[in-house]
Amino acid sequence: MRSHDAGRRRFLTTLAAGSAAATTLPLLPRSLRADDGKTATNIDEALKYPRTEVSMPGRFPGRVVDVHDSSSVVDGAPVAARASLMLERAMCELTEERDVRDAWRHFVSPGDVVGLKVNPVAGKLLSTSLEVTDAAIMQLEAAGIPRKDIVIWDRREFELHETGFTAERFPGVRIRGTECKDAEGSFYDADGKLYGAARIDRQWSYWADCEESYDEETLPYMINEGKHSYFSRIVTEEVTKIVNLPVLKNAGPSVTLCLKNLAYGAISNTARLHKPLWGETCAQVPCFPPLRDKVVLNIVDGLVGCYQGGPGANPQFIVPYHRLLAGSDPVAVDRVGYDIVIAKRIEMGVQKEHSPRGTAFLDMAAGYLLGIADPEKITHRKVELT
């Protein structure tokens, strides 16, 4: 099989265009039906499923813990010991437990298979840090979850490997992606079928009345064309609980944090969704049970993040935020993260003031009962370590 490097370059160009599309977020949330003149989706189908006691926004609606530690990053690199302490304090503050093991047991139990949804899309410069991931794994182990029952996952298995999420680095932990290659670097098996096609679950899909055709180089990064985006079997079959570990970064005048990390990380055929449905995708895909009922905790890795150029990594816009955000409510966590990123953008002269367009997808998600978007109703607990 020939190299797919050219296809990857083309696809990353598409991603950049998708980032730019964040500037066209809708002004107000809306219900998307075939007769409203907008792009129809199957959100109504998702909302019919009964909620469970752990459905988003989870055990602590509207509560966000913000741990800041000025010594957590040295020379641009996260400090492992500080990251571990920060996560321990965040978990205990969130749950009001003294013992971090008891804190984690609010969310997971022995017998669970826990998926850690990291974000490697921007490469080594701006990935979920290995240090925060290490801390989460060690604390999960202390709470009774063995390494064999922990899965580090994202859409692209090869990007996980490129950013340091390997079996050698995390022994005993499974490293899984939906889009994947074989040892020779091919996306296709001996029969000419995409390996990724066997890793999507065609029983679960996000349907939207828009589509895009992909050339042979781009298709492996999408898996399928058409109007359906299928959920990964990682979320429908392989894990019972999900801990979401996004990076603190911008997407135009908005953010790509908890909801975006889940929505675009859990489904196939996403390029078609960036321009017409960025906000809707972020708000609607997490409404489906494989995410809504399994994502129990969100931990935003803000040790190092960015305020411009996201979701990619542009070195001139990468900064140490020196913080972790934690909460069961992804909407509230995203809103707190948004305020942090926008404050930095205003400080650096990238934009002048908050725009309602930047939080429209959060208002939409709140309308679907995924969490609390109103900052006046969010309990923002700040912890200063140094």
MILO-447713 format. One record per residue (C-alpha): y, z, x; residue number from 1. Coordinates in pm, 1 decimal. Each point is the difference from the previous one (the first is absolute). Last residue first. Layout:
residues N
+----------+----------+----------+-----+
!       c2 !       c3 !       c1 !  nr !
+----------+----------+----------+-----+
!        Y !        Z !        X ! NUM !
...
+----------+----------+----------+-----+
***
This chain:
residues 386
+----------+----------+----------+-----+
!       c2 !       c3 !       c1 !  nr !
+----------+----------+----------+-----+
!   2778.3 !   4581.4 !    168.7 ! 386 !
!   -246.0 !     23.5 !   -288.8 ! 385 !
!    236.1 !    -74.3 !   -289.8 ! 384 !
!   -167.5 !     -8.3 !   -342.9 ! 383 !
!    171.3 !   -164.4 !   -296.6 ! 382 !
!   -135.8 !     26.0 !   -354.7 ! 381 !
!    127.4 !   -275.1 !   -227.8 ! 380 !
!    -80.8 !     92.5 !   -358.3 ! 379 !
!     63.0 !   -324.8 !   -189.5 ! 378 !
!    162.4 !      8.7 !   -344.0 ! 377 !
!    354.8 !    -76.6 !    115.2 ! 376 !
!   -139.6 !   -274.9 !    223.1 ! 375 !
!   -124.8 !   -186.8 !   -310.2 ! 374 !
!   -305.3 !   -199.5 !    108.4 ! 373 !
!   -280.6 !    228.3 !   -119.0 ! 372 !
!   -359.6 !   -119.1 !      7.3 ! 371 !
!   -257.2 !   -257.6 !   -103.7 ! 370 !
!     90.6 !     33.7 !   -367.8 ! 369 !
!     37.3 !   -378.0 !    -55.4 ! 368 !
!    372.8 !     50.1 !    -53.9 ! 367 !
!      7.7 !    186.6 !    330.5 ! 366 !
!   -139.8 !   -312.5 !    165.4 ! 365 !
!    281.1 !   -210.1 !   -148.5 ! 364 !
!    263.7 !    247.3 !    112.1 ! 363 !
!   -156.2 !    -15.7 !    346.0 ! 362 !
!      6.0 !   -380.8 !     -5.9 ! 361 !
!    370.4 !      8.1 !    -84.4 ! 360 !
!     77.6 !    226.5 !    297.4 ! 359 !
!    160.4 !   -253.2 !    232.8 ! 358 !
!    160.6 !   -191.3 !   -282.9 ! 357 !
!    192.5 !    311.6 !    -95.5 ! 356 !
!    201.8 !    -51.7 !    321.5 ! 355 !
!     82.5 !    285.4 !    234.6 ! 354 !
!    307.0 !    -56.8 !    213.2 ! 353 !
!    158.0 !   -199.9 !    281.9 ! 352 !
!   -290.0 !   -184.9 !    157.8 ! 351 !
!   -110.0 !    -67.1 !    357.2 ! 350 !
!    282.3 !    210.2 !    144.3 ! 349 !
!   -222.5 !    226.6 !    208.1 ! 348 !
!     84.7 !    311.3 !   -203.4 ! 347 !
!    -47.7 !   -195.5 !   -323.3 ! 346 !
!   -342.1 !   -120.0 !    113.3 ! 345 !
!    -89.8 !    354.7 !    112.2 ! 344 !
!     96.4 !    141.6 !   -340.4 ! 343 !
!   -201.9 !   -280.3 !   -161.0 ! 342 !
!   -308.1 !    100.8 !    196.9 ! 341 !
!     22.4 !    368.6 !    -87.9 ! 340 !
!     82.4 !    -62.8 !   -367.5 ! 339 !
!   -291.1 !   -242.8 !    -27.9 ! 338 !
!   -239.1 !    251.9 !    149.7 ! 337 !
!     98.4 !    250.6 !   -267.5 ! 336 !
!    -51.6 !   -265.3 !   -267.6 ! 335 !
!   -331.1 !   -112.1 !    150.6 ! 334 !
!   -128.5 !    356.4 !     -3.4 ! 333 !
!    104.1 !     36.6 !   -364.0 ! 332 !
!   -177.4 !   -322.1 !    -96.4 ! 331 !
!   -312.2 !     81.7 !    200.8 ! 330 !
!    -50.1 !    340.2 !   -168.0 ! 329 !
!   -270.9 !    193.0 !    188.6 ! 328 !
!    253.9 !     91.0 !    263.6 ! 327 !
!     74.5 !     -8.2 !    371.5 ! 326 !
!    284.2 !   -126.4 !    216.5 ! 325 !
!    -27.3 !     19.9 !    378.6 ! 324 !
!    296.3 !      6.2 !    234.8 ! 323 !
!    148.2 !    -78.1 !    342.6 ! 322 !
!    197.6 !   -302.6 !   -128.9 ! 321 !
!    -47.4 !   -170.2 !    335.8 ! 320 !
!    165.1 !   -342.3 !    -22.6 ! 319 !
!   -106.1 !   -365.2 !    -10.3 ! 318 !
!    282.2 !   -242.6 !    -81.2 ! 317 !
!     44.2 !   -156.2 !    344.1 ! 316 !
!   -377.5 !    -21.1 !     43.8 ! 315 !
!    -53.6 !   -229.6 !   -299.7 ! 314 !
!   -334.9 !     88.7 !   -156.7 ! 313 !
!    -84.1 !   -163.4 !   -331.8 ! 312 !
!     18.6 !    164.3 !   -342.3 ! 311 !
!    280.5 !     42.5 !     76.9 ! 310 !
!    285.7 !   -160.5 !    192.2 ! 309 !
!    243.3 !    286.9 !    -57.1 ! 308 !
!    -22.7 !    379.4 !    -22.1 ! 307 !
!   -311.9 !     55.3 !    207.5 ! 306 !
!   -265.2 !    264.4 !     55.9 ! 305 !
!   -131.2 !    245.4 !    259.8 ! 304 !
!   -110.1 !    351.5 !    -90.7 ! 303 !
!     37.8 !   -109.3 !   -359.6 ! 302 !
!   -366.3 !    -21.3 !    -88.0 ! 301 !
!      8.0 !     30.3 !   -377.2 ! 300 !
!   -282.7 !    218.1 !   -129.4 ! 299 !
!   -112.1 !    -78.0 !   -354.2 ! 298 !
!   -279.4 !    192.1 !   -172.9 ! 297 !
!   -245.4 !    -42.4 !   -286.8 ! 296 !
!    -38.6 !   -377.4 !    -17.1 ! 295 !
!   -326.3 !    -34.9 !   -193.9 ! 294 !
!     96.8 !    -12.4 !   -369.7 ! 293 !
!    301.7 !   -231.4 !     19.9 ! 292 !
!   -152.6 !   -210.3 !    279.2 ! 291 !
!   -338.3 !   -114.1 !   -133.8 ! 290 !
!    134.1 !     85.5 !   -350.0 ! 289 !
!    266.5 !   -274.7 !    -14.9 ! 288 !
!    359.2 !    126.0 !    -21.1 ! 287 !
!     37.8 !    -36.0 !    380.1 ! 286 !
!     18.2 !   -380.8 !    -52.1 ! 285 !
!    294.3 !     34.6 !   -238.4 ! 284 !
!    287.8 !    159.0 !    191.2 ! 283 !
!    -29.6 !   -176.9 !    337.5 ! 282 !
!   -100.8 !   -325.7 !   -171.1 ! 281 !
!    291.8 !     21.3 !   -242.4 ! 280 !
!    247.4 !     54.6 !    282.0 ! 279 !
!   -117.9 !   -297.2 !    203.1 ! 278 !
!    -65.0 !   -224.7 !   -300.5 ! 277 !
!    164.7 !   -342.1 !     36.3 ! 276 !
!     42.8 !    -13.6 !    378.9 ! 275 !
!   -285.2 !    205.1 !    137.4 ! 274 !
!   -275.1 !    -60.6 !   -255.2 ! 273 !
!   -138.8 !   -337.6 !    110.4 ! 272 !
!    -55.7 !    139.2 !    350.1 ! 271 !
!   -229.8 !    268.6 !   -143.6 ! 270 !
!   -330.7 !   -178.9 !    -48.8 ! 269 !
!   -219.8 !    307.4 !     50.8 ! 268 !
!     55.6 !    359.6 !   -109.7 ! 267 !
!      5.1 !    353.0 !    144.7 ! 266 !
!    259.7 !    -22.2 !    275.2 ! 265 !
!    275.9 !   -166.0 !   -201.5 ! 264 !
!     -3.3 !    265.6 !   -268.6 ! 263 !
!    -86.2 !    301.8 !    211.8 ! 262 !
!    245.0 !    -43.2 !    286.0 ! 261 !
!    264.3 !   -118.5 !   -247.9 ! 260 !
!    -36.3 !    313.6 !   -212.4 ! 259 !
!      8.6 !    243.9 !    290.7 ! 258 !
!    268.0 !   -147.5 !    227.9 ! 257 !
!    167.6 !   -340.7 !     23.2 ! 256 !
!    362.2 !     86.5 !    -63.0 ! 255 !
!    307.5 !   -158.9 !   -161.3 ! 254 !
!    312.6 !   -176.5 !    122.2 ! 253 !
!   -218.2 !   -252.4 !    188.5 ! 252 !
!   -345.0 !    155.3 !     26.7 ! 251 !
!     57.5 !    318.5 !    198.1 ! 250 !
!   -226.1 !    224.6 !    200.3 ! 249 !
!   -165.9 !    342.0 !      2.2 ! 248 !
!   -364.4 !    -91.9 !     68.0 ! 247 !
!   -280.1 !     30.1 !   -254.5 ! 246 !
!   -291.4 !    247.5 !      2.4 ! 245 !
!   -161.7 !     15.0 !   -348.0 ! 244 !
!   -290.6 !    240.5 !    -38.8 ! 243 !
!   -259.3 !   -155.0 !   -229.4 ! 242 !
!   -289.7 !    169.7 !   -179.9 ! 241 !
!   -339.8 !   -131.6 !   -115.4 ! 240 !
!    -37.0 !   -275.0 !    258.4 ! 239 !
!   -239.8 !   -295.2 !     25.9 ! 238 !
!    -14.9 !   -151.4 !   -348.3 ! 237 !
!    332.6 !    -98.7 !   -159.2 ! 236 !
!    231.0 !     88.8 !    289.2 ! 235 !
!   -200.3 !   -150.8 !    285.6 ! 234 !
!   -126.3 !   -266.1 !   -238.0 ! 233 !
!    346.9 !   -150.4 !     31.1 ! 232 !
!    180.4 !    -82.0 !   -321.8 ! 231 !
!     32.0 !   -361.8 !   -103.6 ! 230 !
!    330.2 !   -182.2 !    -33.5 ! 229 !
!    -35.0 !   -248.6 !   -284.2 ! 228 !
!    228.6 !   -295.1 !    -78.0 ! 227 !
!   -162.4 !   -251.8 !    231.2 ! 226 !
!    -86.0 !      3.4 !    369.4 ! 225 !
!   -256.4 !    212.1 !    180.3 ! 224 !
!    -64.3 !    179.9 !    330.3 ! 223 !
!    376.8 !     43.2 !     74.7 ! 222 !
!     -3.6 !     31.9 !    379.5 ! 221 !
!   -299.7 !   -233.8 !     20.6 ! 220 !
!    199.5 !   -254.2 !   -208.9 ! 219 !
!    278.7 !    -43.9 !    255.1 ! 218 !
!   -170.7 !   -238.5 !    242.4 ! 217 !
!   -170.5 !   -205.0 !   -268.4 ! 216 !
!    326.7 !    -58.3 !   -182.9 ! 215 !
!    102.0 !    229.0 !   -281.3 ! 214 !
!    103.4 !    -90.0 !   -355.1 ! 213 !
!    221.3 !    243.3 !   -188.5 ! 212 !
!    -26.4 !    161.7 !   -340.2 ! 211 !
!    199.6 !    159.3 !   -277.0 ! 210 !
!    -92.8 !    145.5 !   -337.8 ! 209 !
!   -112.1 !    331.5 !    137.0 ! 208 !
!   -345.9 !    154.2 !    -11.8 ! 207 !
!    -82.1 !    314.3 !    197.3 ! 206 !
!   -375.5 !      9.6 !     32.1 ! 205 !
!   -308.5 !    219.1 !    -29.5 ! 204 !
!   -344.0 !   -141.5 !    -81.9 ! 203 !
!     44.2 !   -257.6 !    276.2 ! 202 !
!    -40.9 !    270.3 !    262.5 ! 201 !
!    107.5 !   -124.5 !    342.0 ! 200 !
!   -202.5 !     57.5 !    317.0 ! 199 !
!   -245.7 !   -290.1 !    -38.5 ! 198 !
!    287.3 !   -249.0 !     -0.2 ! 197 !
!    129.6 !    158.7 !    320.5 ! 196 !
!   -283.8 !   -147.5 !    202.4 ! 195 !
!    129.9 !   -342.1 !    -99.6 ! 194 !
!   -277.8 !   -247.1 !    -68.0 ! 193 !
!    -87.4 !   -288.2 !    232.2 ! 192 !
!   -374.1 !     60.3 !    -19.4 ! 191 !
!    -13.9 !    140.8 !    354.2 ! 190 !
!    269.4 !    252.7 !    -91.7 ! 189 !
!    374.3 !    -64.9 !     -1.9 ! 188 !
!    297.7 !    206.0 !    120.1 ! 187 !
!    -85.1 !    -89.5 !    360.2 ! 186 !
!     95.7 !    208.3 !    302.7 ! 185 !
!   -331.0 !    -31.2 !    181.1 ! 184 !
!    -92.1 !    361.6 !    -78.3 ! 183 !
!     51.3 !    -66.0 !   -370.9 ! 182 !
!    330.0 !      6.6 !   -185.5 ! 181 !
!    138.2 !    211.0 !   -285.3 ! 180 !
!    221.1 !     12.2 !   -306.4 ! 179 !
!    -94.5 !    305.1 !   -205.2 ! 178 !
!     26.5 !    248.2 !    282.6 ! 177 !
!   -210.3 !    295.0 !    107.5 ! 176 !
!    -12.0 !    243.7 !    291.7 ! 175 !
!   -266.8 !    266.6 !    -58.4 ! 174 !
!     48.1 !    333.0 !    175.3 ! 173 !
!   -274.7 !    128.0 !    232.0 ! 172 !
!    203.9 !    -66.6 !    313.0 ! 171 !
!    371.0 !    -63.5 !    -59.3 ! 170 !
!    128.5 !   -165.7 !    317.4 ! 169 !
!   -331.7 !   -169.9 !     78.2 ! 168 !
!    -51.5 !   -101.2 !   -361.6 ! 167 !
!    341.5 !   -164.7 !      3.7 ! 166 !
!    336.1 !     61.9 !   -162.1 ! 165 !
!    209.1 !    -84.2 !    305.8 ! 164 !
!    257.0 !   -243.7 !   -136.4 ! 163 !
!   -204.5 !   -314.6 !     69.2 ! 162 !
!   -310.4 !    152.1 !   -160.7 ! 161 !
!    182.3 !     72.9 !   -324.4 ! 160 !
!    148.1 !   -348.1 !     10.1 ! 159 !
!   -354.2 !   -140.7 !     28.0 ! 158 !
!   -110.7 !    189.7 !   -311.1 ! 157 !
!    273.1 !   -151.1 !   -210.5 ! 156 !
!     56.3 !    148.3 !   -346.3 ! 155 !
!     12.8 !    362.6 !    109.1 ! 154 !
!   -248.8 !    276.7 !     65.1 ! 153 !
!    -87.5 !    313.8 !    192.4 ! 152 !
!   -313.3 !    140.5 !   -165.5 ! 151 !
!   -106.4 !    364.8 !     11.1 ! 150 !
!   -340.4 !    113.7 !   -127.1 ! 149 !
!   -174.6 !    -42.5 !    335.6 ! 148 !
!    275.9 !    214.8 !    150.6 ! 147 !
!   -112.9 !    299.2 !   -202.7 ! 146 !
!    221.1 !    129.7 !   -284.8 ! 145 !
!    -19.6 !    379.9 !    -12.6 ! 144 !
!    363.7 !    110.3 !     10.3 ! 143 !
!     -6.5 !     26.1 !    380.7 ! 142 !
!   -117.5 !   -361.2 !     11.3 ! 141 !
!    290.3 !   -103.6 !   -222.2 ! 140 !
!    235.6 !    182.7 !    236.6 ! 139 !
!   -137.6 !   -185.2 !    300.7 ! 138 !
!     18.7 !   -333.9 !   -180.4 ! 137 !
!    358.9 !     54.3 !   -115.2 ! 136 !
!    110.6 !    102.0 !    349.0 ! 135 !
!   -166.3 !   -303.0 !    157.6 ! 134 !
!    176.6 !   -227.8 !   -250.0 ! 133 !
!    332.9 !    163.0 !     87.6 ! 132 !
!    -68.8 !    -59.6 !    369.6 ! 131 !
!   -130.7 !   -354.8 !    -44.1 ! 130 !
!    335.5 !    -86.4 !   -147.6 ! 129 !
!     30.2 !   -207.0 !   -315.8 ! 128 !
!    119.1 !   -321.6 !    160.5 ! 127 !
!    345.6 !    -89.1 !    123.3 ! 126 !
!    -11.7 !   -115.5 !    362.3 ! 125 !
!   -377.8 !    -45.8 !      6.1 ! 124 !
!      1.3 !   -275.3 !   -258.8 ! 123 !
!    222.5 !    -43.5 !   -304.6 ! 122 !
!   -290.6 !    -27.1 !   -247.0 ! 121 !
!   -182.8 !    311.5 !    123.7 ! 120 !
!     49.6 !    214.7 !   -313.4 ! 119 !
!   -254.6 !    276.0 !    -60.7 ! 118 !
!   -195.1 !     70.2 !   -316.7 ! 117 !
!   -224.4 !    294.2 !     94.3 ! 116 !
!   -302.8 !    -24.1 !   -229.1 ! 115 !
!   -185.4 !    321.4 !    -78.3 ! 114 !
!   -364.5 !     -5.7 !   -105.8 ! 113 !
!    -32.5 !    316.2 !   -204.1 ! 112 !
!   -315.6 !    211.9 !     29.8 ! 111 !
!    185.7 !    302.1 !    131.8 ! 110 !
!    322.9 !     24.2 !   -198.9 ! 109 !
!    340.0 !   -168.5 !     14.8 ! 108 !
!    348.9 !     51.4 !   -144.9 ! 107 !
!     60.8 !    371.8 !    -55.2 ! 106 !
!   -257.3 !     53.0 !    274.1 ! 105 !
!    256.0 !   -126.8 !    251.2 ! 104 !
!    216.9 !    307.3 !    -53.1 ! 103 !
!   -296.3 !    235.9 !     21.1 ! 102 !
!    -77.0 !   -135.8 !    344.5 ! 101 !
!    366.1 !     28.3 !     96.0 ! 100 !
!    -13.0 !    374.6 !    -61.9 !  99 !
!    315.2 !    163.9 !   -137.1 !  98 !
!      6.7 !   -197.8 !   -324.3 !  97 !
!    313.1 !    -95.2 !   -192.1 !  96 !
!   -146.7 !   -346.4 !    -65.6 !  95 !
!    287.1 !   -209.6 !    136.3 !  94 !
!    109.5 !    262.5 !    251.7 !  93 !
!   -352.5 !     37.4 !    136.0 !  92 !
!    -51.0 !   -374.7 !     28.4 !  91 !
!    337.4 !    -63.3 !    163.8 !  90 !
!    -47.4 !    285.7 !    245.2 !  89 !
!   -338.5 !   -135.6 !    108.4 !  88 !
!    138.0 !   -352.1 !     24.9 !  87 !
!    286.1 !    115.6 !    221.6 !  86 !
!   -233.3 !    201.2 !    222.0 !  85 !
!   -227.2 !   -301.8 !     52.2 !  84 !
!    293.9 !   -230.3 !     72.7 !  83 !
!    136.2 !    254.3 !    249.3 !  82 !
!   -330.6 !     13.2 !    189.6 !  81 !
!    -29.3 !   -379.3 !      4.3 !  80 !
!    348.2 !    -77.8 !    129.5 !  79 !
!    114.7 !   -333.5 !   -142.8 !  78 !
!    130.1 !   -255.6 !    252.3 !  77 !
!    356.1 !   -133.0 !     27.4 !  76 !
!     77.0 !    183.5 !    322.0 !  75 !
!   -103.1 !    327.8 !   -164.5 !  74 !
!    -55.4 !     25.4 !   -375.3 !  73 !
!    -89.8 !    320.7 !   -186.1 !  72 !
!    257.5 !    214.1 !    181.9 !  71 !
!    266.6 !    -42.6 !   -270.6 !  70 !
!   -238.9 !    131.3 !   -264.8 !  69 !
!     75.5 !    -70.7 !   -365.4 !  68 !
!   -239.9 !     72.5 !   -286.1 !  67 !
!     93.4 !   -142.1 !   -341.9 !  66 !
!   -214.1 !    130.0 !   -284.7 !  65 !
!     21.0 !   -185.5 !   -330.1 !  64 !
!    -69.8 !    143.9 !   -345.8 !  63 !
!     63.0 !   -225.4 !   -300.4 !  62 !
!   -348.7 !     32.2 !   -140.8 !  61 !
!   -221.2 !    241.6 !    196.3 !  60 !
!   -365.0 !    -40.8 !    -98.2 !  59 !
!     -5.2 !   -377.7 !    -35.4 !  58 !
!    276.5 !   -246.7 !    -78.1 !  57 !
!   -229.2 !   -186.6 !    -37.7 !  56 !
!   -337.1 !     67.4 !   -163.9 !  55 !
!   -177.9 !    317.5 !    110.3 !  54 !
!    -56.2 !    148.1 !   -348.3 !  53 !
!   -108.3 !   -340.6 !   -128.1 !  52 !
!    190.3 !   -273.5 !   -184.7 !  51 !
!   -165.4 !   -213.7 !   -263.0 !  50 !
!     -2.9 !   -375.3 !     79.5 !  49 !
!    229.8 !   -194.5 !   -232.0 !  48 !
!    283.7 !     -7.8 !    253.6 !  47 !
!   -186.4 !   -244.0 !    224.4 !  46 !
!    -39.7 !   -255.2 !   -279.8 !  45 !
!    370.5 !     26.3 !    -83.5 !  44 !
!     78.3 !    -81.3 !    364.4 !  43 !
!   -174.6 !   -336.7 !    -33.5 !  42 !
!    296.5 !   -203.1 !    122.5 !  41 !
!    253.1 !   -239.7 !   -155.5 !  40 !
!    283.7 !   -147.0 !    206.3 !  39 !
!    315.2 !     23.7 !   -208.6 !  38 !
!    113.1 !   -181.9 !   -316.9 !  37 !
!    -88.5 !    299.1 !   -215.4 !  36 !
!   -288.4 !   -168.4 !   -185.1 !  35 !
!   -273.5 !     29.5 !    263.4 !  34 !
!     68.1 !    368.2 !     47.6 !  33 !
!    145.6 !    188.8 !    294.2 !  32 !
!    154.5 !    327.4 !   -105.6 !  31 !
!    323.0 !     47.8 !    192.4 !  30 !
!    150.4 !    215.0 !    270.4 !  29 !
!    366.2 !    -69.3 !     72.8 !  28 !
!    192.1 !   -182.5 !    271.7 !  27 !
!   -298.1 !   -203.8 !    111.6 !  26 !
!    -68.4 !    -15.6 !    375.6 !  25 !
!    159.8 !   -302.7 !    163.3 !  24 !
!     65.9 !    163.1 !    339.1 !  23 !
!   -372.5 !     64.3 !     28.1 !  22 !
!    -38.8 !   -376.4 !     31.6 !  21 !
!     98.9 !     30.9 !    364.4 !  20 !
!   -315.6 !    197.0 !     58.2 !  19 !
!   -203.4 !   -268.6 !   -171.8 !  18 !
!    153.4 !   -262.1 !    226.2 !  17 !
!   -110.1 !    206.3 !    295.8 !  16 !
!   -347.5 !     17.0 !   -146.8 !  15 !
!     -8.5 !   -378.6 !    -36.9 !  14 !
!     96.2 !    -33.9 !    366.7 !  13 !
!   -285.6 !    238.5 !     76.7 !  12 !
!   -226.7 !   -243.0 !   -186.1 !  11 !
!    109.8 !   -294.7 !    208.7 !  10 !
!    -57.4 !    195.0 !    320.7 !   9 !
!   -339.0 !    103.8 !   -130.4 !   8 !
!    -87.0 !   -355.7 !    -82.3 !   7 !
!     88.0 !   -110.7 !    348.9 !   6 !
!   -223.9 !    271.5 !    140.0 !   5 !
!   -293.8 !   -110.9 !   -217.8 !   4 !
!   -201.2 !   -145.6 !    288.7 !   3 !
!   -258.6 !   -265.1 !    -73.7 !   2 !
!   -350.0 !     73.7 !   -124.1 !   1 !
+----------+----------+----------+-----+
***
